Amino acid sequence: MDPTGSLQVLTVSELNRQAKRLLESNFTPVWLEGEISNFTHHRSGHMYFALKDERAQVSTVMFAAANSALPFVPANGLKVTTRGKLTLFEPRGQYQVVVENMYPAGRGELWLRLEELKSRLALEGLFEADRKLPLPVFPKIIGLITSPTGAAVQDVLAVLKRRAPQVTVVVRPTLVQGEQARTDIVDALHEFAEYGEADLLIITRGGGSLEDLWPFNEEAVARAVAECNIPTISAVGHETDVTICDLVADMRAPTPSAAAEQASGEREGYLQYLDERRIAVERAVLRRIRSYRQKLETTMQHYAFREPANKIRRQLEYVVRLRARFSQAIQHIVTDRGRQLGSASARLAVLNPHQVLERGYTLVRDQLTGAIISRRSSLEQHQAVALQFTDGRAQAEITRVDGE
């Protein structure tokens, strides 16, 4: 039993054909205003892009015959007004607008933000050549900031393997599209700065729309690249794409492969450099040898080498004279010090209190304090005193103190 009964059943092709007629008959011509996105100028001459506003977008095509007379170059982010017809691409069932005329209608929001940031950073001098670091001639370690799954990483690694197999490549997997990409790129630059081993950094990704490449137009990324103390090469997008990251970096490459070529140098260049250095070292060594040979020949002509026995005899005589003078000086010092010692001993003997006691004098001290009593006024009746004689001590008590 036929489940459709008497209903008209369409094939997919018939449905698309009828939808196409309906669209073309009700929306011709159609005027649109929007921002260009995902722009591609095919080698056939046709232009494929999307027109969008803040809530929606529509696929568009402008064939070569229509765009050949355009007075301007369309680009991502450009806001335009178009005249065309609404149609449907039957093989895919794709709804699209075929543009016949296109006029600039002002810049898109992203484009305006980009131009404003470019102007501000240019005034700060971030694009100036004199602030950019020179690339190392022979980098040993190259840091690569890119997506680990994109074609860019494979292009860079392939070129470096072929041209500079001695170079170590450290890949820092990084987001290159979307809201989080900006933070990830900045973090990658800071990590390489802390790592401190990389001689050169390559920041790269493949092509895309202005929105896709936008993380590389962010101010935070631009300032992180400008502040990086490691030389950087930026290769973002296709050759016609120029991001702020490209302008701030120390070197801009049109493609990832070109960045790897700029970073590596030719193998023949390495060999030529090493050969030049070898020749320079050989010449320097030969010059040094000739200089030392001349000094040696001059020294060999000196009197000391021509008559060494006379030289040795004179030096021995000089040593003997020095020894005699030294002995005399020592003897003089000993004699002088002996006289000084005898004089000091005599003075010391005169001052020796025991010598005074030998002559019949007695030393009187207070029994309690041990203080020497040299005056009668220091004595009191019944005071205990200690008497020191030349051959010992005695204790006494003052029974009477007479006046003068």
C-alpha positions as a printed NumPy array, in Angstrom:
array([[  0.   ,   0.   ,   0.   ],
       [  1.378,   3.415,  -0.882],
       [  1.591,   5.402,   2.413],
       [  1.554,   8.726,   0.555],
       [ -1.761,   8.095,  -1.069],
       [ -2.523,  10.782,  -3.593],
       [  0.025,  13.276,  -2.132],
       [  2.556,  14.817,  -4.504],
       [  6.022,  13.457,  -3.64 ],
       [  9.041,  15.636,  -4.611],
       [ 12.602,  14.611,  -5.151],
       [ 15.311,  16.576,  -3.402],
       [ 16.312,  18.167,  -6.688],
       [ 12.716,  19.245,  -7.406],
       [ 12.409,  20.74 ,  -3.91 ],
       [ 15.588,  22.767,  -4.288],
       [ 14.546,  23.884,  -7.758],
       [ 11.147,  25.136,  -6.542],
       [ 12.731,  26.837,  -3.525],
       [ 15.19 ,  28.578,  -5.812],
       [ 12.381,  29.884,  -8.053],
       [ 10.465,  31.089,  -4.996],
       [ 13.445,  32.943,  -3.542],
       [ 14.49 ,  34.548,  -6.817],
       [ 10.986,  35.679,  -7.673],
       [ 10.313,  37.317,  -4.294],
       [ 13.7  ,  38.823,  -3.386],
       [ 15.032,  40.369,  -6.593],
       [ 16.828,  42.673,  -6.259],
       [ 17.889,  42.504,  -2.598],
       [ 19.93 ,  45.208,  -0.87 ],
       [ 22.05 ,  44.18 ,   2.129],
       [ 24.332,  45.998,   4.564],
       [ 26.765,  44.06 ,   6.696],
       [ 30.358,  43.33 ,   7.64 ],
       [ 32.549,  41.14 ,   5.437],
       [ 33.798,  37.965,   7.099],
       [ 35.679,  34.833,   5.935],
       [ 36.644,  36.63 ,   2.712],
       [ 38.315,  34.507,   0.008],
       [ 39.364,  35.759,  -3.427],
       [ 39.607,  32.534,  -5.433],
       [ 42.17 ,  32.147,  -8.187],
       [ 39.252,  31.9  , -10.607],
       [ 38.48 ,  35.523,  -9.774],
       [ 35.3  ,  34.821,  -7.827],
       [ 34.897,  36.279,  -4.342],
       [ 33.356,  34.215,  -1.565],
       [ 32.488,  35.734,   1.782],
       [ 29.83 ,  36.127,   4.427],
       [ 27.895,  39.262,   5.293],
       [ 27.057,  39.544,   8.976],
       [ 25.608,  41.739,  11.643],
       [ 25.555,  41.271,  15.409],
       [ 22.954,  38.467,  15.266],
       [ 23.242,  36.592,  11.96 ],
       [ 25.178,  36.06 ,   8.769],
       [ 24.493,  34.987,   5.191],
       [ 26.752,  33.368,   2.593],
       [ 27.489,  35.468,  -0.484],
       [ 29.344,  35.17 ,  -3.76 ],
       [ 30.466,  37.834,  -6.222],
       [ 31.58 ,  36.388,  -9.504],
       [ 34.645,  37.63 , -11.354],
       [ 32.682,  39.429, -14.059],
       [ 30.919,  41.509, -11.396],
       [ 33.891,  42.249,  -9.106],
       [ 36.5  ,  43.099, -11.729],
       [ 35.429,  46.764, -11.768],
       [ 35.269,  47.268,  -8.007],
       [ 36.909,  50.614,  -7.035],
       [ 38.162,  49.189,  -3.73 ],
       [ 39.624,  45.965,  -2.353],
       [ 37.191,  44.041,  -0.115],
       [ 38.61 ,  42.763,   3.164],
       [ 37.497,  41.138,   6.387],
       [ 35.949,  43.625,   8.748],
       [ 34.872,  46.069,   6.022],
       [ 31.248,  47.148,   6.252],
       [ 29.616,  47.222,   2.812],
       [ 26.28 ,  47.708,   1.064],
       [ 25.506,  45.155,  -1.643],
       [ 22.916,  44.764,  -4.382],
       [ 22.141,  41.3  ,  -5.676],
       [ 19.696,  38.483,  -5.803],
       [ 18.738,  35.868,  -3.306],
       [ 19.134,  32.353,  -4.633],
       [ 19.777,  28.783,  -3.654],
       [ 22.718,  26.65 ,  -4.744],
       [ 20.784,  23.56 ,  -5.794],
       [ 23.489,  20.837,  -5.465],
       [ 23.933,  21.646,  -1.784],
       [ 20.638,  23.244,  -0.948],
       [ 22.625,  26.269,   0.222],
       [ 20.868,  29.6  ,   0.622],
       [ 23.06 ,  32.484,  -0.584],
       [ 23.162,  35.953,  -2.11 ],
       [ 24.752,  36.55 ,  -5.502],
       [ 26.221,  40.072,  -5.283],
       [ 26.159,  42.187,  -8.41 ],
       [ 27.288,  45.527,  -6.955],
       [ 29.127,  46.379,  -3.749],
       [ 29.922,  49.711,  -2.113],
       [ 31.905,  50.596,   1.053],
       [ 29.537,  51.468,   3.874],
       [ 32.116,  52.212,   6.562],
       [ 34.357,  50.02 ,   8.657],
       [ 33.126,  47.153,  10.805],
       [ 33.456,  47.189,  14.589],
       [ 36.452,  44.847,  14.675],
       [ 38.153,  46.793,  11.921],
       [ 37.66 ,  50.064,  13.766],
       [ 38.997,  48.545,  17.01 ],
       [ 41.996,  47.261,  15.096],
       [ 42.769,  50.627,  13.514],
       [ 42.348,  52.472,  16.822],
       [ 44.76 ,  50.114,  18.603],
       [ 47.261,  50.341,  15.727],
       [ 47.262,  54.128,  15.948],
       [ 47.671,  54.136,  19.729],
       [ 50.519,  51.609,  19.757],
       [ 52.232,  53.376,  16.855],
       [ 52.228,  56.627,  18.863],
       [ 53.907,  54.741,  21.718],
       [ 56.642,  53.617,  19.323],
       [ 55.931,  49.881,  19.61 ],
       [ 56.283,  49.428,  15.843],
       [ 59.597,  51.302,  15.557],
       [ 62.546,  49.374,  14.173],
       [ 65.057,  50.79 ,  16.67 ],
       [ 63.328,  49.063,  19.63 ],
       [ 63.342,  45.641,  17.988],
       [ 65.893,  42.976,  18.843],
       [ 68.172,  41.473,  16.178],
       [ 67.632,  37.805,  15.419],
       [ 70.435,  35.458,  16.546],
       [ 72.586,  34.239,  13.688],
       [ 72.856,  30.688,  15.028],
       [ 70.06 ,  29.923,  17.518],
       [ 70.488,  26.699,  19.464],
       [ 66.98 ,  26.524,  20.952],
       [ 63.873,  27.898,  19.189],
       [ 60.581,  28.235,  21.058],
       [ 57.449,  27.666,  18.98 ],
       [ 54.136,  29.169,  20.127],
       [ 51.306,  27.695,  18.056],
       [ 48.496,  25.164,  17.926],
       [ 49.845,  21.595,  18.139],
       [ 47.232,  20.365,  15.641],
       [ 47.423,  23.022,  12.935],
       [ 49.329,  22.919,   9.672],
       [ 51.6  ,  25.762,  10.824],
       [ 53.473,  23.634,  13.374],
       [ 54.175,  20.942,  10.78 ],
       [ 55.399,  23.515,   8.249],
       [ 57.815,  25.07 ,  10.748],
       [ 59.173,  21.735,  11.999],
       [ 59.666,  20.418,   8.457],
       [ 61.659,  23.478,   7.372],
       [ 63.809,  23.492,  10.517],
       [ 64.536,  19.776,  10.205],
       [ 65.703,  20.275,   6.632],
       [ 67.648,  23.502,   7.049],
       [ 68.905,  23.357,  10.64 ],
       [ 68.718,  19.835,  12.101],
       [ 71.083,  20.86 ,  14.915],
       [ 68.482,  23.248,  16.382],
       [ 66.34 ,  22.131,  19.333],
       [ 62.67 ,  23.13 ,  18.967],
       [ 60.545,  23.545,  22.103],
       [ 56.829,  23.601,  21.208],
       [ 54.472,  25.323,  23.634],
       [ 50.957,  24.134,  22.609],
       [ 48.778,  27.23 ,  22.503],
       [ 45.229,  28.21 ,  21.649],
       [ 45.27 ,  30.411,  18.532],
       [ 41.56 ,  31.179,  18.177],
       [ 38.698,  32.061,  20.509],
       [ 38.215,  33.971,  23.727],
       [ 40.897,  32.092,  25.732],
       [ 43.61 ,  32.356,  23.078],
       [ 44.755,  35.824,  24.178],
       [ 45.529,  34.69 ,  27.727],
       [ 47.178,  31.476,  26.514],
       [ 49.496,  33.331,  24.115],
       [ 50.529,  35.829,  26.816],
       [ 51.169,  32.964,  29.271],
       [ 53.309,  31.175,  26.669],
       [ 55.505,  34.269,  26.21 ],
       [ 55.944,  34.635,  29.977],
       [ 56.803,  30.924,  30.354],
       [ 59.538,  31.15 ,  27.726],
       [ 60.928,  34.261,  29.448],
       [ 61.075,  32.344,  32.751],
       [ 62.533,  29.284,  31.001],
       [ 65.428,  31.453,  29.886],
       [ 66.987,  28.924,  27.487],
       [ 65.318,  29.822,  24.166],
       [ 67.377,  31.969,  21.78 ],
       [ 64.438,  32.793,  19.497],
       [ 60.625,  32.552,  19.524],
       [ 58.271,  31.919,  16.595],
       [ 54.601,  32.863,  17.045],
       [ 52.491,  31.423,  14.244],
       [ 49.177,  30.068,  12.991],
       [ 47.473,  29.529,   9.628],
       [ 45.087,  31.866,   7.85 ],
       [ 41.533,  32.728,   8.754],
       [ 39.008,  35.502,   9.042],
       [ 39.582,  38.677,  10.987],
       [ 37.657,  37.077,  13.838],
       [ 39.831,  33.958,  13.721],
       [ 43.028,  36.006,  13.865],
       [ 41.711,  38.461,  16.446],
       [ 43.703,  37.101,  19.449],
       [ 46.836,  38.285,  17.652],
       [ 45.337,  41.801,  17.465],
       [ 44.697,  41.996,  21.212],
       [ 46.53 ,  44.71 ,  23.158],
       [ 47.635,  42.279,  25.867],
       [ 49.357,  40.084,  23.264],
       [ 50.968,  43.106,  21.585],
       [ 52.441,  44.362,  24.853],
       [ 53.628,  40.894,  25.901],
       [ 55.486,  40.544,  22.568],
       [ 56.944,  44.056,  22.888],
       [ 58.16 ,  43.39 ,  26.443],
       [ 59.607,  39.963,  25.628],
       [ 63.406,  39.911,  26.059],
       [ 63.751,  37.077,  23.538],
       [ 63.824,  37.922,  19.793],
       [ 60.487,  37.038,  18.17 ],
       [ 59.264,  36.208,  14.68 ],
       [ 55.518,  36.545,  14.006],
       [ 53.914,  34.627,  11.148],
       [ 50.154,  34.888,  11.58 ],
       [ 47.74 ,  34.103,   8.772],
       [ 48.392,  34.304,   5.061],
       [ 50.779,  36.664,   3.311],
       [ 48.066,  39.331,   2.935],
       [ 47.128,  39.176,   6.642],
       [ 48.971,  41.634,   8.863],
       [ 48.181,  41.528,  12.576],
       [ 49.345,  43.802,  15.378],
       [ 51.456,  40.913,  16.633],
       [ 53.292,  41.016,  13.263],
       [ 53.914,  44.752,  13.628],
       [ 55.229,  44.544,  17.197],
       [ 57.398,  41.444,  16.748],
       [ 61.097,  41.825,  15.994],
       [ 60.535,  40.22 ,  12.58 ],
       [ 57.415,  39.525,  10.518],
       [ 57.232,  36.511,   8.21 ],
       [ 54.5  ,  36.126,   5.558],
       [ 54.007,  32.402,   6.276],
       [ 54.99 ,  29.833,   8.929],
       [ 57.486,  28.268,   6.518],
       [ 59.064,  31.659,   5.853],
       [ 59.4  ,  32.187,   9.617],
       [ 61.32 ,  28.924,   9.922],
       [ 63.58 ,  29.975,   7.032],
       [ 64.299,  33.326,   8.681],
       [ 65.086,  31.575,  11.951],
       [ 67.375,  28.873,  10.601],
       [ 69.57 ,  30.258,   7.847],
       [ 71.043,  28.099,   5.091],
       [ 73.271,  25.14 ,   5.967],
       [ 75.739,  26.41 ,   3.389],
       [ 75.808,  29.68 ,   5.275],
       [ 76.718,  27.832,   8.47 ],
       [ 79.522,  25.967,   6.728],
       [ 80.835,  29.127,   5.101],
       [ 80.764,  30.919,   8.46 ],
       [ 82.656,  28.074,  10.155],
       [ 85.243,  27.999,   7.356],
       [ 85.756,  31.759,   7.661],
       [ 86.161,  31.431,  11.429],
       [ 88.693,  28.582,  10.987],
       [ 90.789,  30.692,   8.614],
       [ 90.619,  33.663,  10.98 ],
       [ 91.742,  31.509,  13.937],
       [ 94.61 ,  30.021,  11.951],
       [ 95.819,  33.48 ,  10.969],
       [ 95.579,  34.721,  14.548],
       [ 97.571,  31.726,  15.833],
       [100.274,  32.209,  13.188],
       [100.57 ,  35.893,  14.085],
       [100.929,  35.   ,  17.749],
       [103.607,  32.368,  16.969],
       [105.622,  34.862,  14.888],
       [105.41 ,  37.424,  17.685],
       [106.659,  34.963,  20.31 ],
       [109.438,  33.766,  18.002],
       [110.677,  37.334,  17.554],
       [110.612,  37.911,  21.329],
       [112.531,  34.658,  21.884],
       [115.2  ,  35.576,  19.332],
       [115.605,  39.005,  20.92 ],
       [115.905,  37.45 ,  24.366],
       [118.512,  34.939,  23.169],
       [120.708,  37.849,  22.024],
       [120.743,  39.294,  25.558],
       [124.066,  39.414,  27.461],
       [122.797,  37.014,  30.139],
       [122.331,  34.266,  27.583],
       [125.582,  34.96 ,  25.774],
       [127.789,  34.815,  28.98 ],
       [125.713,  33.089,  31.686],
       [128.804,  32.192,  33.882],
       [129.711,  35.861,  34.382],
       [126.11 ,  36.658,  35.171],
       [125.924,  33.894,  37.783],
       [129.264,  34.932,  39.372],
       [128.119,  38.529,  39.745],
       [124.856,  37.41 ,  41.281],
       [126.74 ,  35.183,  43.794],
       [129.022,  38.078,  44.758],
       [125.965,  40.239,  45.267],
       [124.394,  37.58 ,  47.508],
       [127.605,  37.343,  49.636],
       [127.667,  41.107,  50.116],
       [124.015,  41.097,  51.099],
       [124.643,  38.324,  53.663],
       [127.582,  40.25 ,  55.267],
       [125.526,  43.417,  55.466],
       [122.653,  41.465,  56.982],
       [124.944,  39.912,  59.675],
       [126.357,  43.32 ,  60.585],
       [122.899,  44.794,  60.853],
       [121.731,  41.957,  63.129],
       [124.795,  42.334,  65.39 ],
       [124.247,  46.056,  65.659],
       [120.601,  45.549,  66.587],
       [121.465,  42.927,  69.248],
       [124.123,  45.179,  70.822],
       [121.83 ,  48.192,  70.858],
       [118.964,  46.192,  72.367],
       [121.359,  44.823,  75.064],
       [122.321,  48.349,  76.137],
       [118.681,  49.379,  76.279],
       [117.85 ,  46.321,  78.403],
       [120.662,  47.043,  80.918],
       [119.553,  50.645,  81.327],
       [115.926,  49.592,  81.869],
       [117.024,  46.989,  84.457],
       [118.939,  49.618,  86.449],
       [115.959,  51.968,  86.488],
       [113.68 ,  49.131,  87.507],
       [115.987,  48.173,  90.425],
       [115.868,  51.748,  91.753],
       [112.077,  51.66 ,  91.732],
       [111.863,  48.181,  93.354],
       [110.187,  48.6  ,  96.82 ],
       [112.116,  45.603,  98.198],
       [115.322,  47.56 ,  97.761],
       [113.86 ,  50.278, 100.008],
       [112.838,  47.699, 102.644],
       [116.412,  46.341, 102.606],
       [117.566,  49.732, 103.843],
       [115.429,  49.413, 107.065],
       [112.134,  50.911, 105.954],
       [108.747,  49.242, 106.661],
       [105.578,  49.309, 104.494],
       [102.358,  49.937, 106.496],
       [ 98.938,  48.844, 105.164],
       [ 95.428,  49.042, 106.59 ],
       [ 94.555,  45.559, 107.858],
       [ 91.004,  45.664, 106.487],
       [ 91.408,  47.43 , 103.105],
       [ 95.019,  46.682, 102.293],
       [ 95.574,  50.34 , 101.396],
       [ 99.109,  51.703, 101.919],
       [ 99.296,  54.219, 104.819],
       [101.874,  56.894, 104.084],
       [100.643,  59.681, 106.414],
       [100.044,  59.868, 110.185],
       [ 96.661,  61.525, 109.551],
       [ 95.451,  58.267, 108.014],
       [ 95.896,  56.431, 111.354],
       [ 93.38 ,  56.036, 114.121],
       [ 93.727,  54.693, 117.653],
       [ 93.123,  50.911, 117.914],
       [ 93.391,  50.627, 114.111],
       [ 94.683,  47.237, 112.914],
       [ 97.581,  47.543, 110.501],
       [ 99.832,  45.137, 108.58 ],
       [103.598,  45.707, 108.541],
       [105.701,  44.453, 105.649],
       [109.456,  43.954, 106.183],
       [112.061,  42.802, 103.739],
       [111.873,  39.269, 105.151],
       [108.152,  38.949, 106.031],
       [105.005,  40.512, 107.509],
       [103.56 ,  41.289, 110.962],
       [100.306,  42.646, 112.39 ],
       [100.002,  45.473, 114.935],
       [ 97.459,  47.715, 116.615],
       [ 97.823,  51.483, 116.867],
       [ 97.68 ,  52.361, 120.586],
       [ 98.503,  56.016, 120.235],
       [ 98.752,  58.611, 117.479],
       [101.102,  61.515, 118.316],
       [100.996,  64.87 , 116.687],
       [103.914,  66.64 , 114.978]])
